[in-house]
Amino acid sequence: MSRISKFTGLFLVALVLVILAVLIWQAAPAIAKFGLGFWVGRAWNPPRGEFGLWPQIYGTLASSGLALAIAVPLGLFAAIGLSETWTYFPQLIQNLLINLIELLAAIPSVVYGFWGIFVLVPWLRGWAIEWGFQDRGLLPASLVLAIMILPNIVTGCRQGLTALSPELRLAAHSLGASRWQSLLGIQIPAAMFSIFSAVLLAWSRAMGETMAVTMLIGNSPRLDLSIFAPGSTIASLLANQYQEATGLQASALMYATLVLMVLTLAINAIAHRVMSLAANGRALN
């Protein structure tokens, strides 16, 4: 069994390295021509041979970050409500809500995109048009992303909270702590590793989401800091242009794919480092 585990781990590492190698090979012409300036360039004009990814990098980070800011508080409080026993919240209703939330993860992203177009966008148009909302933009894409990653956050946080020993709660109550004091002061910090992992998984999915974002963000190559203005992400750029790309444009798109993978790996590396430092600090205490 240990050999199988080691082989599986090595295979996954090798798979990641192979993917990176293929991306670097395909992106080599663009890397040689644009170098690191590709990361900060603002122009994406295939007819002129101008390729810069900074607007898409900003759109990727901004849309996923805004989605996390919306989904994490909602998901954490939902996980608390679904992991505790409440006198006014029957277990049957809890189980039903858990199944419904998990069902959200099975809905195709294109369905979320159409829902955003026909329901969310008209609602936003009704009150946000005075701030410059133009039917497509960063805000509707982020709101749909928040709904899409909500099941990952709720499920991960709930599993972390329910896996805790009941003795933690009982010890806190024996010292006179209320339910919310126990939750906020003991149980949530104890489950922080699981919560952090759930947030990381949700962030990775939000950064790589393609179809729903492509349908809602507006796909504008210009950099605009307003959440009501159209924007673009790396994933939406790939979805819109790769089918017809040739030559240097195709290489630039592979370079963009490599950038997205590097960003995702960097987030995972930072998260792993933070969790390692937290674990070491807890061991020292």
N, C-alpha and C positions, 0 to 999 in steps of 0.2 A: 504493500500500500504506500509506503514511504517513497519507493522508487517511482510509482505512478504519479504521486504528488509532485516530486521533483521534476519529472519529465513534463508534466503539464505546465508547471511554472516556467521552465526553460523554453517550452514551445511558445508560450504567450509572449515572453520577452523577445524571442527570435521573430515572432510575427510582427511585433511593433517595430523592430529594427528593419525588417524587410520592407514594411510600409514606408518608413522614413527614407530608406535607400531608394525606393522607386520614385518617391516624390522629389527627392533631391536630384535624381537623374533626369526626370522629366522637366524640372524647373531650372536645370543648369543654364540654359541660354539666358533666361530672364535674370537669374542670380548674377551671371557674369556681366550683364549689361547694366543692371540697376543697382546691384549690391544692397546695402542696408538702406539706401535712399528710397527703396520701394516701400519700406515701412512708413515713412513720413511723407511721401509724395501725396499730393491732393488731386492730381489730374488722372482721370481714367478715360483716355481717348484712343481707342484702337486704330482708327484711320491715320492718326498722326504718330502712332507708336509710343504714346505717352501712357505710362502705367504707374499709378501710385495708390496705395491701399489705406492711407490713414483715415479717410471718411468711413470706409467699411470696418476698420478696426474699431473706431469710435462707436459706430452703430452697433457692432457686436457686443462690445462691453457695456454700452449704455442700455441697450434693450434687455440684455440678460441681467444687468445690475438692477434696473428698475423693476423687472419681473420678480427678482429675489426680494427686493424691499417690500413688495406687495404680498408675496406668497409666504415668506418665512413667518411673519407674525400670525397670519391667518392659519397657516399649517400647524404652528406650534400650539396655538390655543385650541385648534380642532383636535390635535393629538391628546392634549390634556383632557378635553371633554370626553374623548372616546376611550381613554385608558383608566379613568377614575370611575368609581361607583357613586352615582348621584341619586338622591331620593326622588327627584322630580324628572329623572331621565332613565326610563326603563331600559333594561339590557337588550330587549328585543329591538327597540328603536336604535340603540347604539350599533348593534350588529347590522341592521339595515343600512345605516349611514356609512359604516365601514365598507360594506359591499358596493354601495353607490360611488364612494370616493375612489375605490380601487378600479371601478368600471371606467372612470374618467381617463385612466391611463390607456385603456384599450380603444378609445375613439381615435380614428385616423386624423392626422394633422390637417388634411384638406377639409375635413368636416369643421374643425375649429376655424379654418380660414373662411369658409362660407358663412359660418355663424357670425364671425367678426364683420364681414362685409354687409350682411343683411340685417343684423341686429345691433351690434356694438357701434359700428360707424354711424348709422342714423341717430343713435342716442347721443353720441359725442357731438355730432353736427348740431344738435339742438341747443347746446350750451357753450361749446368750445370754439365755435366759428369766429367769435369776436376776438379770440386770442390767436387767430391765424390758422386754425385747423383746416386742412385741405382734403378731407375725405380719407387720405392715407397718411400715415405718419408713425413716428416712434411710439406714441402713446397707445394706439390701438394694438400695435404689434406686441408691446410689453404687457398689456392687460391680458391678451390671449396667451402669451407665454406663461404668465403667472398662473392662469387656470390649468395650463398643460402640465406644469411642474408641481402643482399642488399635491397630487397623489403621492409623488416621491417623497415630499417633505412630511406629509401627514403619516404615511406608512413608516418611514424611517424613525421619526420622532416617537411615534406610538410604540414601536417595537423596543426602542431604547428605554422608554418609561416602564413598560410592562415587564421588561426583563430584570428590573431592579428587585432586590430582596425586599419583601414586605417589612423586614425588621427596621429598615431605614425610616419608613413612615411611622411605625409603632414607636420607635425610639424618640422621634421628634414629637409625637403626640404625648408621650409620657412626660416630656419636659415642658409641656404646656403650649407647644406650637399649634397654631391653627392649621387647617388644611392648606390654605394658600401660602402660609409661611413655610410649611414643609415642602410644598411644591417648588416655590421660588428659591428657597434657601438651601435645600438638600437634594431633592429628587432631580430637578433639572440640571444642576451642576454635576451630579453623579452620572447623568445620562448624556453629558455634553459631547462625548466622543461619537455616540450614535447620531445625535442631532447634527453635529458638524459634518459627519459623513453623508447624511441625507441632504444637507444643504449643498455640499460639494457635488453630489450626483445630480441634483436638480440644476445647479449652475452649468455643469458640463452639457446637460441636455438642452438647456436654454441657448447656450452658445452655438450649438450645432443644429438647432432646429431650422428647417428649410422652408417647407411648403407654406405653412401658415404665415410665417414672417414675410415671405415673398409676396403673398397676396395682400398684405396689410401695410407694410412699411413704406410703400411708395417707390422704392428702388431708385432713389435720386443719387447720383454720384457726387453731389455737392455736400459739403460739411455744414450742417446747421445745428446749433446747440439747443434749439427749441424742441421740446418734446411733442409739439403739435405739428412740426414741419416734417415733410417726407425725408427719409434717410435710406440707408442701405446697410446690409451686413455682409460678411464674407460668404456665408452660406447662400444668401439670396443672389449675390453677384455670380456665384458659380452656377446656380440653377438657371439664371437668365441667359448666360453667355456661353457656357461650355459647349452646348450642342452645335453652335455655329463657329466656334473658335478654331483658328488654324495658326500655324507658325508661332510668332512671338506672342500673340495673344493667348494661345493655348498654354504656352510655357509660363506666361504671367499668371494665368489662372491656377496652374499647378503650384506656382510659388505662393499664391494666396492660400491654397489648400495646406501647404506646408506651414504657413504662418498660423493658420487656425489650429493645426495640430500642435505646434510649438506652444501657443497660448494655453491650450488645454493641458498639455503636459506640465507647463510651468505652474498652473493653478494646482494641479495634483501634487507637484513637488513641494510647493509652499505649504499646502495643507498638511502634507505628511510631516514636514518639518515642524509646523506648529503643534501638531498632535504629539510628536516625539518630545518636544520641549515641555508640553503640558504633562505628559506621562512621567518624564524625569522629575519635574517639579513636584508632582504628587508623590512619587516614590521617596523623594528627599524629605517631604513633610511626614 
